[in-house]
Amino acid sequence: MQKHRVIMVVMAGWIMALSGCLGSGGSLPDIPIPELMPEPQPFQVQTSLVDGVFSVTVPTEDGRTRTLNTIRDVEDTYGRFLPRPVRPNHSSREWLLVDNHYDGRVLLYAVVDWDNADTTDYLAAGWWLAYPPNVPVWGFEAATRGVFLDGPELNPANPPDLPLTGTATYVGGMGGLYTYQYGRNWGELADASEIAEFAGTVLLTADFDQNRLTGCMGCVEPIEIAPRTHLFAVIPRGTPDPAALPADYDLHFEASFGANGAFEDTAITVMHPDRTITNYAGTWQGQFSNVPDVDGNPRRVVGSTDVHFAEDDGSQGRFTGIFDALTPPTFTPPDDNGVPTQ
């Protein structure tokens, strides 16, 4: 049995996904959890969208940066398929970018959404895997992970004007990388590691009286392995899904946010109805948009999360993802008569 089966199935629908750093959901697990990369800066990665060309500059583990763009580094590209309502007068696209360099490979997924009338109004999100030199793409355990979230409505120099009272609900997608290392109860799979791309629905509630944001992934709909592969150029099609599917995990989040609309917290809980989770640790962080919806609330919340968990048979899992959640009036705005569109 091959000890490191590799599965990469990319985000479906309107999911945007990836990263974070290790926090604490209580004490650290008795079952060791691998050390994470240094804390990322998902809102400081540099991106641009000029004349239809998207560029992204990401940090590497050695302290340098690598810039990839949609002219030189395209491995594949897709018209982003959205099974749920997309915002009116907006377009979006996905890219898989690969930079093969003497000091290592960078494999990067990006999805960009923009206003057709003003392409400077865009939101870019995605993830990357940065490999050391001479490591093949399936050697994912040697790669460092990162995420990016960027766009003018997330500019910290132009923070949102948050309401002083009331609540707002945000619904959207979370996705990214799901890894699982099998413990002793998995028979011949014991000690094997798998990686897949997950997609889930995130539901968030902002309480502006208390400056609190709470939410969950997995509570509204089960977390899924995305049903289509974008990485067929480097990972063969038809690779099976992981034996340990993420469907029954629930991830609960809670954080305080500041007057600038930013938040970061380690208040994360991982639950599963059939597996005994002995501990979990992680962070989530994010930012409210500086663009209001028709009700005066920030129209979206975006952010990243990285969660490790351990189970009683020695199995270890990890969800590393990003999320993009909108208020209902944003993706179903009123028509000229004030009636929400369907």
C-alpha positions in Angstrom: 0.0 0.0 0.0 1.4 3.4 -1.0 1.9 5.4 2.2 1.1 8.8 0.7 -1.9 8.7 -1.6 -2.4 12.2 -3.1 -5.8 13.6 -3.9 -6.4 17.1 -5.1 -9.9 18.1 -6.1 -10.5 21.8 -6.6 -13.2 24.0 -5.2 -16.6 23.8 -6.9 -19.1 26.5 -7.2 -18.6 29.8 -5.4 -16.1 28.5 -3.0 -12.9 30.4 -2.2 -10.3 28.8 -0.1 -7.1 28.5 2.4 -4.6 29.0 5.6 -3.9 30.3 9.1 -1.7 29.5 12.1 -1.8 27.2 15.1 -3.7 28.5 18.1 -5.2 26.6 21.0 -8.6 25.0 21.5 -7.6 24.3 25.1 -4.2 22.6 25.7 -2.2 21.2 22.9 -3.2 17.7 21.8 -1.8 14.6 23.5 -1.4 13.2 20.0 1.3 15.3 18.4 0.1 17.8 15.7 2.6 18.9 13.1 4.0 22.4 13.4 2.4 24.9 11.1 4.1 27.5 8.9 4.7 31.0 10.5 1.6 33.1 10.8 0.5 34.2 7.3 -0.5 37.7 6.2 -3.5 36.9 3.9 -4.4 40.6 3.5 -0.9 41.8 2.6 -0.2 39.6 -0.4 0.1 41.8 -3.4 -2.3 41.2 -6.3 -3.3 43.2 -9.4 -5.9 42.9 -12.2 -4.9 45.1 -15.1 -6.2 44.8 -18.6 -7.4 41.2 -17.8 -4.0 40.1 -16.5 -4.0 38.9 -12.9 -0.7 38.9 -10.9 0.0 37.7 -7.4 3.1 38.0 -5.3 3.5 35.5 -2.5 6.1 35.0 0.2 8.2 31.9 0.3 9.7 30.1 3.3 13.1 31.5 2.7 11.9 35.1 3.2 11.8 36.0 -0.5 8.8 36.4 -2.8 7.6 34.9 -6.0 5.3 36.6 -8.6 3.1 34.6 -10.8 0.7 35.9 -13.5 -1.9 34.7 -15.9 0.3 35.2 -19.0 3.5 33.5 -18.1 2.5 30.9 -15.5 -0.9 29.4 -16.6 -1.2 25.7 -16.2 -4.9 25.8 -16.8 -7.8 28.2 -16.6 -11.6 27.9 -16.1 -14.7 29.9 -16.4 -15.9 29.8 -12.8 -19.1 27.9 -12.5 -21.5 29.1 -9.8 -24.5 27.0 -9.0 -25.8 29.7 -6.7 -26.7 33.3 -7.6 -23.8 35.4 -8.7 -23.8 39.1 -8.0 -25.4 41.0 -10.9 -22.9 42.6 -13.4 -20.0 40.6 -12.1 -17.7 38.0 -13.7 -15.2 35.6 -12.3 -12.5 33.2 -13.4 -10.2 30.5 -11.9 -6.6 29.9 -12.7 -4.1 27.3 -11.9 -0.6 28.8 -12.0 2.7 27.0 -11.7 6.2 28.5 -11.4 9.0 26.0 -11.8 12.2 27.6 -10.6 15.7 26.5 -9.6 14.9 27.0 -5.9 11.6 25.1 -6.0 8.1 24.9 -7.5 5.1 27.0 -6.6 1.7 25.6 -7.3 -1.0 28.3 -7.0 -4.8 28.3 -7.4 -6.6 31.7 -7.8 -10.2 32.7 -8.2 -11.0 36.4 -9.1 -14.4 38.1 -9.1 -14.7 41.6 -10.6 -17.3 44.3 -11.5 -17.8 44.3 -15.3 -18.1 48.1 -15.2 -15.1 48.7 -13.0 -12.4 46.0 -12.9 -10.5 47.8 -10.2 -13.4 46.6 -8.0 -12.3 43.0 -7.6 -11.8 40.3 -5.0 -9.0 37.8 -5.4 -8.5 34.7 -3.3 -6.7 31.4 -3.4 -4.0 29.2 -2.1 -0.5 28.0 -2.9 1.8 25.1 -2.1 5.5 26.0 -2.2 7.9 23.1 -2.7 11.6 22.8 -1.9 13.9 22.1 -4.8 13.7 18.6 -6.4 10.5 17.7 -4.6 7.8 16.3 -6.9 4.3 17.8 -6.7 2.9 14.7 -5.0 5.3 15.3 -2.1 2.8 17.7 -0.5 4.0 17.0 3.1 7.3 18.8 2.2 5.4 21.9 0.9 4.5 25.0 2.9 0.9 26.3 2.5 -0.3 29.8 2.1 -3.4 31.8 1.2 -4.3 35.2 -0.2 -7.3 37.5 0.0 -7.0 40.8 -1.6 -9.2 43.6 -3.1 -9.9 47.3 -2.6 -12.8 46.6 -0.3 -10.4 44.9 2.2 -8.0 47.9 2.3 -7.0 48.4 5.9 -6.3 52.1 5.1 -10.0 52.4 4.3 -11.8 50.5 7.0 -15.6 49.9 7.0 -18.1 52.1 8.7 -19.6 49.5 11.0 -23.2 49.8 12.3 -23.4 50.6 16.0 -26.3 48.3 16.7 -28.2 45.3 15.1 -27.1 42.1 13.6 -26.3 40.8 10.1 -26.2 37.3 8.6 -23.6 36.3 6.1 -23.8 33.2 3.9 -21.1 31.9 1.6 -18.4 29.4 0.8 -15.4 28.1 2.6 -12.9 25.8 0.9 -9.3 24.8 0.8 -7.1 21.9 1.7 -8.2 18.9 3.8 -5.5 16.5 5.0 -5.9 13.4 7.1 -3.3 11.0 8.6 -4.8 7.7 9.4 -4.5 6.1 12.9 -4.4 2.6 14.1 -8.1 1.9 13.6 -7.8 2.2 9.8 -6.0 -1.1 9.1 -3.7 -1.0 6.1 -4.2 2.7 5.8 -2.6 3.3 9.2 0.1 6.0 9.0 -0.8 6.9 5.4 -1.6 10.6 4.6 -4.1 12.0 2.1 -4.8 15.4 0.8 -8.0 16.7 -0.9 -9.7 19.9 -1.6 -12.9 20.5 0.4 -15.9 22.8 -0.1 -18.4 23.8 2.4 -21.1 26.4 3.3 -20.3 28.9 6.0 -23.0 30.7 7.9 -21.9 33.8 10.0 -23.8 36.1 12.3 -22.4 39.6 13.2 -23.7 41.2 16.4 -22.7 44.9 16.1 -23.9 45.6 19.7 -21.4 43.2 21.1 -18.8 43.4 18.3 -19.0 39.6 18.1 -18.9 37.3 15.0 -20.0 33.7 15.3 -20.4 31.0 12.7 -20.1 27.4 11.5 -19.0 25.3 8.6 -20.7 22.0 8.3 -23.8 23.0 10.2 -25.9 24.1 7.2 -24.7 21.5 4.7 -22.1 18.7 5.0 -18.5 19.5 4.1 -17.7 17.9 0.7 -14.8 16.8 -1.3 -15.1 19.0 -4.4 -16.4 16.8 -7.3 -14.2 17.9 -10.1 -10.4 18.1 -10.5 -8.5 21.1 -11.8 -5.1 19.6 -11.3 -5.3 16.8 -13.9 -2.1 18.2 -15.5 -0.1 17.1 -12.4 -2.4 14.7 -10.6 -4.1 12.0 -12.6 -7.9 12.1 -13.0 -9.9 9.5 -11.3 -7.8 9.4 -8.1 -10.2 8.1 -5.4 -11.6 10.3 -2.6 -10.0 9.9 0.9 -11.4 7.1 2.9 -11.9 9.5 5.8 -14.4 11.9 4.3 -14.9 15.3 6.0 -18.7 15.3 5.6 -19.7 14.9 9.3 -17.2 17.4 10.8 -18.6 20.6 12.2 -16.3 23.6 12.7 -17.6 26.3 15.0 -16.0 29.8 15.2 -16.3 32.8 17.4 -14.3 36.1 17.5 -14.5 39.7 18.6 -14.0 42.4 15.9 -12.5 45.9 16.2 -13.8 49.2 14.9 -11.7 48.6 11.8 -13.7 45.5 11.0 -10.8 43.1 11.5 -10.8 40.0 13.7 -8.5 37.1 14.8 -9.2 34.5 17.4 -8.5 30.9 18.5 -12.1 30.2 19.6 -12.7 27.1 17.3 -14.5 23.9 18.1 -14.3 20.7 16.0 -17.1 18.1 16.4 -18.0 14.8 14.8 -20.9 12.5 15.7 -19.0 9.2 15.4 -15.3 9.9 16.0 -13.8 10.7 19.4 -11.9 14.0 19.0 -9.3 14.3 21.7 -8.2 17.8 21.0 -8.1 20.6 18.4 -6.2 23.8 17.8 -6.4 26.6 15.3 -7.1 30.2 14.4 -9.4 32.1 12.2 -9.0 35.7 11.1 -10.7 38.0 8.6 -12.1 41.4 7.6 -15.4 43.0 7.0 -15.8 44.8 3.6 -15.7 48.6 3.4 -18.6 48.5 0.9 -22.1 48.5 2.5 -25.1 46.6 1.3 -28.6 48.2 0.8 -29.2 47.9 4.6 -26.0 49.7 5.6 -24.2 46.5 6.7 -20.8 45.5 5.3 -21.7 43.5 2.2 -19.3 40.7 2.9 -16.9 39.1 5.4 -13.8 37.3 4.2 -11.1 35.5 6.0 -8.9 32.4 6.6 -8.8 29.5 9.0 -6.4 26.7 9.9 -7.6 24.0 12.2 -5.8 20.8 13.4 -7.6 18.1 15.3 -6.6 14.7 16.8 -8.6 11.6 17.4 -8.4 8.8 19.9 -6.9 6.2 17.5 -4.0 8.5 16.7 -5.6 9.9 13.5 -4.9 13.6 12.8 -6.7 16.0 10.5 -6.5 19.5 9.2 -8.7 22.0 7.5 -6.9 24.9 5.9 -9.2 27.3 4.1 -10.5 30.7 3.3 -14.1 31.9 3.2 -16.2 34.6 1.5 -19.6 35.2 2.9 -22.2 37.8 1.7 -25.3 39.4 3.1 -28.5 38.1 1.4 -29.3 41.5 -0.2 -25.8 41.5 -1.8 -26.4 38.4 -3.9 -30.2 38.9 -4.3 -30.4 42.7 -4.6 -33.8 44.5 -5.0 -35.0 45.3 -8.5 -36.2 48.7 -9.5 -39.5 48.1 -7.6 -37.7 47.2 -4.4 -38.5 43.5 -4.8 -35.6 41.0 -4.2 -34.6 39.2 -7.4 -34.6 35.4 -7.4 
